[in-house]
Amino acid sequence: MNRVLLTAKGAAALQAELKNLKSVERPKVIQAIAEARSHGDLSENAEYDAAKEQQGFIEGRIKELEGNLGVAEVIDPSKLNAQGKVVFGALVKLYDEQADTEVSYQIVGDLEADIAKGQISLSSPIGRALIGKYEGDEFTFEAPSGERAYEILAVSYDS
């Protein structure tokens, strides 16, 4: 299995999700299955079917999280001695030349990427283009919408 890179916050969030699935959601769905069974004939029992489907989803997600967390490598960028270089976990403030705006992103692993939260995947086109660059560097990369140009305004390593 490939390495799974996570920030400390990302690992904590996945561990919290796993704990919730095991201690809250799993018992809840087991109770729902038991209640649906008590209603009699299971062949036409929509509640039972829905609860079993939900149980399958929960068990699948638990297995996925346990597998990923089992091989996860948690990286704290503040301890990397990156000296201004964009590395995994870095917070990067960029100037978008086409849109004439500033944007900020954190470089994270695939499992924690969420563009709405300003977290971009290391394996995304912009993530790959940023790695190894320094504050003040200008770069272009090929985005799905076409070529984009940015300038790196600041790099920080808050975890």
JOPE-V957495 format. One record per backbone hydrogen bond with DSSP energy under -1.0 kcal/mol. NH is the residue of the N-H (numbers start at 1). CO is the residue of the C=O. Records with the same first field share a line. If there is no record, write none. Layout:
NH: CO + CO
This chain:
4: 71
6: 73
11: 7
12: 8
13: 9
14: 10
15: 11
16: 12
17: 13
18: 14
19: 15
20: 16
21: 17
22: 18
23: 19
24: 20
25: 20
26: 21
28: 24
29: 25
30: 26
31: 27
32: 28
33: 29
34: 30
35: 31
36: 32
37: 33
38: 34
39: 36
40: 37
45: 42
49: 45
50: 46
51: 47
52: 48
53: 49
54: 50
55: 51
56: 52
57: 53
58: 54
59: 55
60: 56
61: 57
62: 58
63: 59
64: 60
65: 61
66: 62
67: 63
68: 64
69: 65
70: 66
73: 4
75: 6
79: 76
80: 77
85: 82
86: 133
89: 107
90: 87
91: 156
92: 105
93: 154
94: 103
95: 151
96: 101
97: 149
100: 96
101: 96
103: 94
105: 92
106: 118
107: 90
108: 120
114: 119
117: 114
118: 115
119: 114
120: 106
122: 108
124: 121
128: 124
129: 125
130: 126
131: 127
132: 86
133: 130
136: 152
137: 134
139: 150
141: 148
143: 146
146: 143
148: 141
150: 139
151: 95
152: 137
153: 93
154: 93
156: 91
